[in-house]
Amino acid sequence: MIKNKFFLAVLLGAILYISVNYTPVLRQQALTLPLQIKHYFLHVKERMTRQAETFFSQKAKIAELKTALEKCTPQAQLSTAFASRLNHFLEESRLKKYDPRLILVQGLSYVKLGDFSRLWLDFPDFNSSKIYGLLYRGYAAGIVDAEAGHPVARLLSNDKMVCSVRIGAQGDLGVLFGGKTFLSVKYIPSYAEIKRGDEVTTSGNDNIFYEGVKVGKVVAIESYNLYKTAVVEPYARLHDPHYFYAVDTGSEKIEERNATR
């Protein structure tokens, strides 16, 4: 009996001690626990919402790409048909077959520290006797030639980037020169009726690019006695690019071609 009373007294004392000393802590835990649970469920909900949005976004993108593919497939087939017909005509006319190729190339590093206009390239089967056109996201991005026997990309911002282009509605010829911010199309005939907003595309005459690759739009025109110069804003935005397509038109280097004439 005495032991039971003693045990009861100890139990009551323990309860009293806990209630006096730990009630604020227990109260705090009781208050924070629902908040922690709510925070956890909100976090889970947010994560599930993001995953759902990503899923539906990807689903929409897949549908969009599928539609684009359905449109492009007939065009690609027609292009193949026209190319085949053209090459048959060239063969009958005893002319060289026209068979341009696009080659995926990778930028490795800049040739010189601080110069972002030249890149060493990983270029399979590079032919140092050729000059290649360079495409980035479908736009003209520069040219590829050899430096110390290795492939170098001269981007649009390089002043030694040169190729033949057409400008304006009449397709007047000019020579495109690279520049840090804007490009220059020089040696445009003085009679050419060009204006701001005109589009510049590759001519294909130099066999660096094939004809019709978009370069940019005219933002200013300078007139001289014998010719005009157009200042061009390029379409390609070359901010630390990694992959390009090199254009191989199948012809030899310009100097070698001219030497055979």
Residue pairs with C-beta under 8 A, 6 or more apart in sequence:
83 98
86 98
87 97
87 98
87 99
90 96
90 97
90 98
91 97
96 250
97 250
98 250
99 250
100 210
100 247
100 248
100 249
100 250
101 247
101 248
101 250
102 135
102 245
102 246
102 247
102 248
103 123
103 124
103 125
103 132
103 245
103 246
103 248
104 243
104 244
104 245
104 246
105 121
105 122
105 123
105 124
105 134
105 144
105 151
105 153
105 243
105 244
105 245
105 246
106 121
106 122
106 242
106 243
106 244
107 119
107 120
107 121
107 122
107 153
107 241
107 242
107 243
107 244
108 119
108 120
108 121
108 122
109 119
109 120
110 116
110 118
110 119
110 120
111 118
111 119
111 120
111 147
111 152
112 118
116 155
116 157
117 154
117 155
117 157
117 158
117 159
117 161
117 178
117 180
118 147
118 152
118 153
118 154
118 155
118 158
119 152
119 153
119 155
120 150
120 151
120 152
120 153
121 144
121 151
121 152
121 153
121 244
121 246
123 144
123 151
123 246
126 146
126 150
126 151
128 146
128 149
128 151
129 146
129 252
129 253
129 256
130 248
130 251
130 252
130 253
131 143
131 144
131 145
131 206
131 208
131 253
131 254
132 143
132 144
132 145
132 208
132 246
132 247
132 248
133 140
133 143
133 144
133 163
133 202
133 208
133 209
133 210
133 213
133 246
133 247
133 249
134 140
134 141
134 142
134 143
134 144
134 153
134 155
134 244
134 245
134 246
134 247
135 141
135 213
135 244
135 245
135 246
135 247
136 236
136 238
136 241
136 244
136 245
137 236
138 214
139 213
139 214
139 215
139 234
139 235
139 236
140 156
140 163
140 202
140 209
140 213
140 214
140 215
140 234
140 235
140 236
141 153
141 155
141 156
141 236
141 238
141 241
141 244
142 153
142 154
142 155
142 156
142 158
142 161
142 178
142 238
143 153
143 154
143 161
143 162
143 163
143 208
144 151
144 152
144 153
144 154
144 246
145 151
145 152
145 154
146 152
153 244
154 160
154 161
154 178
155 161
155 178
155 238
156 178
156 179
156 183
156 234
156 236
156 238
157 178
157 179
157 180
157 181
157 238
158 178
159 177
159 178
159 179
160 178
161 176
161 177
161 178
162 175
162 176
162 177
162 178
163 175
163 176
163 202
163 206
163 208
163 209
164 173
164 174
164 175
164 176
164 202
164 203
164 204
164 205
164 206
164 208
165 173
165 174
165 175
165 176
165 185
165 200
165 201
165 202
165 203
165 215
166 172
166 173
166 174
166 200
166 201
166 202
166 203
166 211
167 173
167 174
167 185
167 188
167 192
167 194
167 198
167 199
167 200
167 218
167 230
168 192
168 193
168 194
168 195
168 198
168 199
168 218
169 193
169 198
170 192
170 193
171 203
172 188
172 189
172 192
172 194
173 187
173 188
173 189
173 203
173 205
174 185
174 186
174 187
174 188
174 200
174 230
175 185
175 186
175 187
176 183
176 184
176 185
176 200
176 215
176 232
177 183
177 184
177 185
177 186
182 219
182 231
182 232
182 233
182 234
183 200
183 215
183 216
183 231
183 232
183 233
183 234
184 229
184 230
184 231
184 232
185 200
185 218
185 229
185 230
185 232
186 227
186 229
187 227
188 194
188 227
188 228
188 229
188 230
189 227
189 228
190 223
190 224
190 225
190 226
190 227
190 228
192 228
194 218
194 221
194 228
194 230
195 218
195 221
196 218
196 219
196 220
196 221
197 217
197 218
198 217
198 218
198 230
199 214
199 215
199 216
199 217
199 218
200 214
200 215
200 216
200 217
200 218
200 230
200 232
201 211
201 212
201 213
201 214
201 215
202 208
202 209
202 210
202 211
202 212
202 213
202 215
203 209
203 211
204 210
204 211
204 212
204 249
206 254
207 249
207 251
207 254
207 257
208 247
208 249
208 254
209 247
209 249
210 247
210 249
213 247
214 235
215 232
215 234
215 235
216 232
216 233
216 234
216 235
216 236
217 232
217 233
217 235
218 230
218 231
218 232
219 231
219 232
219 233
220 230
220 231
221 228
221 229
221 230
221 231
222 228
222 229
222 230
222 231
251 257
